[in-house]
Amino acid sequence: MSRSVPRAVSALTPFLLVFVVGLALLSASRLGLSLWHADAVGAADGWTPVLLQGLRVDVATMCMFLGVAAGLYLLLPAGLRVRGPVRLLFAAWLTLALVLPLALELATPAFMHEYGLRPNRVFVEYLLYPQEVAATLGKGHLGSSLLTLALTVIAAVLGYRLLHRAMAPTADAGGSWTLRAGLAVLVLALSALGIRSTLGHRPMNPALLAFSGDATVNTLPLNSFYSVAFSVRDLLREDPGARRYDIATPDAAVAAYMRERTGSIRAASTSAPMLVGRAPAYTGRPRNLVIVLEESLGAQFVGSLGGLPLTPNYDRLSTQGWAFDQLYATGTRSVRGIEAVISGYTPTPSQATVKRPRAQGHFFTLASVLARHGYDTTFYYGGESHFDNMRGFLLANGFKRVIDRKDYVAPAFVGSWGVSDEDLFDRAHAEFTRLQAEGKPFLGFVFTSSNHDPFEFPDGRIQLHDAQKATRNNAAKYADYALGRFMDRAMASPYRDDTVFLIVADHDSRAFGRTLVPVDNFHIPGLIIAPGLAPQRDGRVVSQIDLGPTLLSLVGIADPTPMIGADLTRAQGPGRALMQYDQNFAYMTDDAMVVLQPSQPALIFSRSADGTLLPRDSAPPGLVRDATMHALWGTLAYEHGWHTLPGPSRGETAPATAFSAADKR
């Protein structure tokens, strides 16, 4: 027996080798990333938690890969292990256990440079669109992509050869079946404990490892495979339930709060939406509505908002309309901007509703209410509208037409993400002119794409800001050029005097995790130009969810809607902004901010006049409650179907049916 135990244990030699090498590779990558962010790690006093907690995560990761495989290998008879297919299978699995985490670590610096975090839900969602991702990587990140691919292939080839060879001496490692079975059970038990990494009520998860006020530092203890795997798990488990920050607040209490806050004319229940009635500021014949959603145009690129001098056309236009100086995006992805601007929907820690199953029909958009009033409702895009399920979501929720890449005849310029912004605006302008001539009111939702990595646009349009053409700054400058060209034509067009224009960014280009929610990277431009609307600079804190109610007010539509944002033509006093950054939610006012994280107490910050955030011990009265209710509202509205309109389905043009007296009480 004494000789059988070592022989049985020796079968695990290749697994132990991969375990140790895997820990070494992941720890080395973490150390490199931490040195890259050394100032932030040092400021958070984070070297010990980052490295020690990181080792804990790495142990869990290698246990995920190796535990079950090692147990099965022990149970196989020695004669079966010798066979080529079995040996090949286990050698391949062990190689994967090293190469997949290594590949994700190699991809991490580029992703972290863009998003300030390790690969997460955004990384996973982009993998669903290989054509767009391949074009972006091939033209904008070719060198780093080829290096990552080459190192991964080399590691896979060498790893497989070494591991296939290392398995040969263990093929005849024996011991009785009872001994091997007992050892297998022990291995599985230890692996399960390693994966769970705690004897407490909750298994280890990213929220439990968070220790800093810097979101980037909080992701350093993770490794990228663990971060991606956790995101995949969340995506698979998301519907029908959604994460609620572990806040034990009854649904009815959230609905009652929101009804009181908005003055809803109908109480939310599990069978009926909450509808908010607003008297529009404009009461004449309903106007056209044009929404220009600018890709990745954060305030950092807008001169009139204190950014780089890259937007002379927007800056000029901002003196002709209602410009918002403190407008904040709800998220860091285009689909977040779409759901906020076109639906007035609050952000959640789940996927954006554009991609979620329960929002693929009877989900409120501005198009769904304007279509009832006979409007042409069209989405104009230069790329493939199937990306992020935009086409499916919009056509299912009030939009009657989608014009995308395939619909442009002989465009002047086509890049990785579609036709240029000039081609896009030219087509939209032609459609608006035609509809005006036909006497057809219209909603034109125009989404640009030239200001997107790899930053391709026509030559000769702008004086380059950077010497190299394909840069973020130059693309932002071109986007502004195309916007100015379109607006100049629109202001001289027949439809000008009947149209409300909104120009707004979907999100900033980058969001760096210097704080739990990097507020500066949520600051975006927003401008409304409408007939009779006096130019003004609005210094209130404003959210993208406030734009929908404001637009309907300026267009002249009085129908009640489920949007909880403020009609800024009527709202008085200070505002607030809602921001979702990974799993963190921020509720910000002029002078304070609350940050909610899963499984963590609320954090309170004071906000100075220049936007500086400083931790504070207590919150202004009611602020945490306001933050909590807004953080929960989007999830509940989605789950219960509250963000919808009763009555006619998509495509019907009859005016909305008047509400009964019971509805108005």
N, C-alpha and C positions, 0 to 999 in steps of 0.2 A: 504493500500500500504506500509506503514511504517513497518508493521510486515511481509509483503511478501518478502521484500528485504533481511532481515537477513535469512529468511527461504530458499530463493533461493541460497544465498551465502553459507549457511551451507552445501549444497550438495557438495561443493568443499573441504570440510574439509580433506578427505583422500588424495586428490591431493596436497593440501597445505602441509600436513604432509610429503608426499614423497618428495616434492620440498625442504623443509627445511632439512630433514634428508639427502637427496642426496647432497645438498650443503655442509653439515657438513662432510660427508664421503669423498667427493672429495677434499675438502680443507685440511682435516687431512692427506690424502695421499700425497698431494702436499707438505705440510709442512714437512712430513717425508722425501720425496725424496730431498727436498731442504736442509734439515739438513745433509743428506748424502753427498750432494755436496756443503756444506756450504762455503768452501774456494773459489770455483768457483763462487758461487752466490755473495759472498762478494766482490771478485775481480772485478766483473762486476757491482758493486753497484746495485744489482738486487733484493733485498728483496721486495722493494715496487712494482716494475713492475711485479715480479713473482706472488706475492700474490694477488694484486688488479686485474691485468689482468686475473689471474687465476680464480678469482671469476666471472669475466665477461664471461669466457669460460664455467664455470660450470652452470651459469644461462642459457646460450644458450643451453647447453646439456639437462638440465632438461626441458626446454621449448620444445625441440624436442620430448621428450618422452610424455609430459603431455598436451601440448596445445590442440591438436585435440581431444584427449581422453576426456579431461575435457569439451570441447565444446559439444561433442556428449552426454556425460552423462547429461549435463544440459537440453538438448533437449528431453531426454527420459521422458515419463510420469512416475509419481511416481509409478503407479501400475506395470509398466514394470521393473523398477529398483529392485523391491522386488523379482522378479522371480530368482530362483537359477542359471540358466545358465548365465543370464546377470550379476548378482552379481559376479559369479565365473570368468567370462571373464574380468571384470574390475579389480577385485582383482589380477588376474594373470598378467595383463598388468602393474599394479602399482608395483607388485613384481619384474617384469622384469626390470622396470625403475630403481630400486635400485640395483638388483643383477648383471645385465650385466656390468654396469660401475664398480661395486665393484670387480667383477671377473677380469676385465682387469687391474684394479689398482693392484690387488694381483699378477698378472702375470708380472707387469712392472719391478720390481727390477731385476729379472733374465734376462729379455730382455735388460734392460739398462746396466746391467753388461757386456753383450756380445757386444752390438752395440753402447752403449753410447747415445742412444736416446729412446724416448718412442716408444711403438709399432707403426709401420708405414706400409708402403707398403711391406717391407720384411716379417713382421708378417702376413699380409694378404695372401701373396703368399705361405708361408709355410703351411697355413691352408688347401691348396688344396691337400696336400700330407699327409693324416692322418697316414698312415702306418709308414712312415719314422719319422714323428714327434713323434708318440706314442713310437716308439723304442728308440728314442733319449731321450725323457723325462723319460721313464720307466727305462732306464739303467744309464743315466747320471744325472738326476735331480729328482729321485724318491721321496725323502723326501719333497722337496719344491712343487712338483706337487701334492702329496697327501694332503699336508697342504692347498694348494690353493683350491683343490677340496672339501676338508672337510669344510672349511670356507664358500665356495660358497653354498654348499648344506645346511649347517646350516642356513645361512642367508636367503636362499630361503624358507625353511620350516617355520622358525619363522616369516619372513616377510609376507608370504602369510596368515598365521593364524591371525596375528595382523591386517592386512589390510582387510581381509574378515570380521573380527569382527568390525573394524572401519567403514565399509561401512553400517552396519545395521542401525544406527541412521539417516543416510542421505537418506535412501531409499524413505522415504515419504516426504522429503523436497520439498516444492512446490513453490507457486507463479504462476502467470498467465503465459500462454505460451509466450505471448509477452515479459514479463519481463525476462523470462528465455532465450528467443531467443536473446534479447538485451545483456544480460550478456554473453551469449555464443560468440556473435560477439566481445564483448570487450575482452574476454579471448583469442580468436584467434588472435586479433589484437596485444595484448600485447605479446603473444607468438611469433608471427612473428617478432616483433621488438626485442624481446629478442634473437631470433635465429640470426637475421641479426646483432644485436648489434651495429649498427651505422646508422646515417642518411646520411652518405657520399655516394659517387658513388659506392664504392666497399663494399660488406659485409665483416664482419670479417673473416679472414683466418689466417693460421699459419704464413705466410710471413709478414702480417701486424703487428703481435705481436712480431716479432723478434726485439731484441734491443741490443744483445750482440755479441761479437766476438767469443763466445763459443757456439757451436751448442747444447751441452747438456743443457746449461742454457736456450737457446731459446725454448726448448721443455717443460720446467718446467711449464710455464703458461698454457699450454694445459692440458687437462686430457686425459687419454689413449683412452677412447671411442671416444672423439672428433677427436683425431689423427687418429684412425683406420677408423672412418666414413669418414673423409676427404680423406684418401688414397683410400678407396673403391670408393668414388665418382670420384676421378681422374682416377682410373682404368676403370670405366665404361664409362667415357667421353673421354678416351684417343684417340681412333681411330674413325674417320680418322685423326682428328687434334691432335696435341701434343703441350705441353707447350713450349714456346720459351722465357721465362724470360721476357715477355712483352717488347721485344726489337723490335722497329719498323724499321727493315732493310729489304729492298726488296730482294726477293729470287734471282733475277738476280744479285744483288750486291754481295751476298754471293758466288754464282757460279763463278762470274768473279774473285773475290778475290782468291778463291781456285784454279782456273785454272792458274792464274798468279803465285801463290806460288808454285804449283807442276809442272808447265810446261806441263799441260795436252795436249794431242794430239787431244782431242775432247772437244768442249764446251758443258757444261751441259745445257740441256733444259728440258722442261717438258716431252719430248718424247724420250730423249737419255741420256745415262749415261755419266759421265765424266771419261775418261780413261787416265791413266798416264803410259807413256812408259818409261821403264828403261833398260839400257844395263846392263846385269848381269856381276858380277865380275868374275864368272866362266863360261867358254864357251865350255867345253867339253860335253861328253854324259851326259844327265840329271841324277842327283843322286837321291837316295832315300831320304826320309825325315821322321824323327821320332821326334814327339813333345811329350814331357812328361810334362803334366800340373799337378803340385803338389798342392794338396788341402791345402789351408790355411797356406802355409809355408812363413810367412812374414820374413823380414830381421831381426826382433828381435830374431829369432831362429837360425840365421846363423852366425857362429863364424867369418867367413872371412868378414862379413859385419858389424862387431861390435856387434853382438847379442850374445845370450847364446851359449855355446860350445856344440851344439846339432847336428851339421851336419859335422862330420869329413869327410864323403865320398864326400859330395858336395864341401867342402873346398879343398879336394885333387884334385877333378876333375877340380875345377876352375883354378888350376895351369897348366892344360893341354889344355885349350881352351880359348875362348874369353868371359871373365867374365865382366858383367856390374855392376859397383859399385853404380850407381844411376838410377836404373830402377824402374819405378812406375806403379802400377796397375791403371786401369781406374775406378775401382769401388770396392765394398765390397762383391760382390756375385760371385759365380762361373760362372753364365751366363754372367756376365760382362767380366770376363776373357776369356771366350770362344769367345764372339763376337769380342773382341779386338785382341786376338792372332790368331784365325783361320780365321777371316774376315777382320782384320784391320779396324774395325768400331769404330768410335768415340762415347763416352758415351753421353747419353741424360738424361733428368729428367724423361723420360718415362720408361716403362718396357724395359728390355733388349730385343733385336730383336729376340733372341732365342724363345721367347714366344709370339711375336707379329704377327698378322695374315698376314700382307703384306710381311713378311720375310719367309713364309712357301713355298718357291719355287722361283727360279731365283734370289736368294740373293747370293752375292758373298761369297765364301769361298776359301781357298787354294785348297780344294778338287775339286771345280768346274773347276779350271784351270788345275790342274794336271790330272784329269780324261780325259781331252781332249788329253793328251799326253800318254794315255795308262796305267796310274798308277792304281794299286789296291789302293783304298781309304777306310780305315777301322778305325772305332772308337772302342777303347778298354776301357771297363769300368768294374769295379767289382760289381757294384750295379745295380739297376733298371734304365735303360736308359730313361724310360719315365719321370723320375723326371725332373722337370723344362722344359719339352718338348724337351730335348736334342735329343732323338731319332728321333722325327718327323722333327725337324729343320735340323739335319745333313743329314738324308736320302733324304730330299727334296732339298738339296743344295750341291750335289756333292759326298757325301759319299755313297758307294755302299753296305757296310756291317756295321753292328753294332754287336759287341760281348759284351754281358753283363752277368749278374748273372746267367741266365738260361743256358748259354752255357759252363759253367765250370763243368767238370766231376770230381767228388770226390775231390773238393778243400781241401787244408790242413786246412784252417780256414775260417769261415764265421761269420761276425759280423752283427750289425744292418744295416750297410750301404753296405753290400755285402762281397765278398771274400776279402782276405787280399791283400795288395800290392804285396806280393811275388807271390801269385797265378796269379794276374793280369800280372805282368811282365813275369812270366814263359810262359803264353799263348801268349803274344805279341812276346817274343823272338822266340818261336817255329814257329809262323806265319811268322816272318821276315826271319827266316832261310829257311823255305819252299819256300817262294816267291823268295828269292835270288837264290835258286837252280833251280827254274823254269825259271829264267831270266826275272822275272816280276818286273818292278819298283814299288815302293810302298810308300804311305803316311800312316804312322801309328800314329794316334792321341791317346795317352794313357793318361787317366785321373785317377789319384789315388783317394782313398777315406779313407784310414785308419786314416789319420790325421784329423778326424772329430769327434766331440762330438757324442757319449759317449766314444770315444778313446779306441776302442777294437783292439787288435792285438795279435799274437801268443806269448806264453811264451818262455823264454829262448833265445830270439834273441839279446837282448841288455842288457847292464848294466843300470839299471834304474837310471834316473836323480833324480826323486822324489820317496820317499818311497812308496807312493800309486801308483799302476800301472796305473790306468785309468786316467791319467792327460794329459793335452795339451803338456807339455814338453816331456813326455815319448813317446807320439804318434808321435811328430815331430822327435824324435830320431829314432823311428822305421821306419818312412817314409824314413829317410835318409839311414838307414841300407838297406832297400829293394831297394832303388835307386842305392846305391853303388854295391849291389849284381848284379843287372841287368846290369849296365854299365860295370862292370868287364867282364861279359859274352859277352856283345856286342862288347867290344874292342878286344876280342879274337875270334870273329865270322867271318864267310865268308863275311858277309854284311858290315863289318866295313869300308872298304876302298871305298865303294860306297855310303856312307850314311852321311847325315848332321843330327846332333842331337841338339835339343833345349831342355833345362831343364829350366822351368820357373814356378813360382807360379801363381795361379789364382788370389789370393788376400791374404791379411794378415788375421790372425785368428780373430782379433778384431779391431774395429775402434772406439776409444773413442773420443767424441766430445769436446775435450779441446779447439779446435778452430773451425771456420766455416767449414774448411776442415782439418782434422788431418793428415797432410802430412806424419809424421813418420809412421803412420799405413797404408800407401799406398806403402811404400818402400818394394820391394820384390827382391829375387834373380833371376838372369837370366844368362844362360851360353850356348854358342854355341860351339860344338866340331865338326870339319869337317876335311876331308883329306886335308893336306897341309896348314891348318890354324894355324898360329903361335900363341902360348899362349900370351895373353895380358890382362891387366886390363884397362877397359874403364871407365873413370871418367865423361863422359858427362851425362847430364840429358836426360834420354831416357824414352819413353812411350811404353806400350805394343803394341800400334798400329804401332810402327816402326819395330816390329819383322817380320811380314808377308813379307813386301817388301825385307827385308834383307835376309830372308830364300830363297825366289825365286831367289835372286841374287846369293846366294851360291849354290843353286841346279842347276842353269843354265837355268832357264826359262825366256824368254824375252817377253812373252805375256803382252800387256798392261792390267792393272787392275784398278779398281776404288779405290784402297787403297791410302789414302793421306799421310800415314806415310812416314818416310824417309828410304831410303836404307842406312843403317849405314856403309856399305862398301864404299860408295861414299860420304856420307855427311861429311862436314867439319864444324868446329866451334861449338859453343854452341848449345845445344839441348833444348827441352821443354817437359813438361809432362802435360797430361790432366787427371783430377781426378773429379769424380762425387760422392758426398756424400749427400745422401738424395736428396734434391732439390737444393743443392749448387754445382756450377761448378768452378773448379780452373784451371788456366792456369799458369804454373810455368816454369821459366827459371833459369839460374844459380844464378841470383842476385835479382829476383823480382817475385811476384806472384799477379795475379788478381783473385778475387773471385766474381762471379756473383750469385745473388739470385733473385728469383721471386719478382717483384714489388719493388726492392731496387736498389739504385745506386751501381755501381761497387766499390769494396774496393781494395785498393792497398797496398801491403806489400813489404818491402825490405827483402831480404834473405841473411843472412851472410854466411860465408864459412862453419860454423858448422850447417847450416840449420835453425838457429833461424829466426823467422818472426817478423818483427816490422812494425806497421802501418806507412804509409807515405802519404803525401798530394797529390802528383802527380806521374804519371806513366812515365816510359821511353817512348820515342816517339814510337807510333804505338802499344804498348803492349795491351792496352784495345781493340783496333780494332782486333788484332790477337786473343785475348781471345774471343771476341764476335763472330767472324766468325767461330771459331772452336766450340763454344758452340752451334751455330745454324746449323752447317753443318750436323750433324747426323740426326736431325729432318727433314731437307729438303731432304737429300738423301733418307730417308725412305719414305717420303710422295710422292716424285716424281719418285721413282724407279731408282735412279741414282747409287745405290750400287749394280750393276749387271754387267754381261758380255753379249754382244750381240752374236748372232750366235747360235751354237749348244746347245741343251738343256742338262740337266743332263743325264749322262750315255754315251754320245757319246764320242768316243775316237779319233776322227780325230783332227789333230792339228788345232789351231785357224786360221780362215781365215785372210789373210793379209789385212791390212787396205788400203783403197784407198788413192790417193793423197789428196783428199778433206778432209779426216779424219785427215791427218797428218799436215794440214796447221796450 
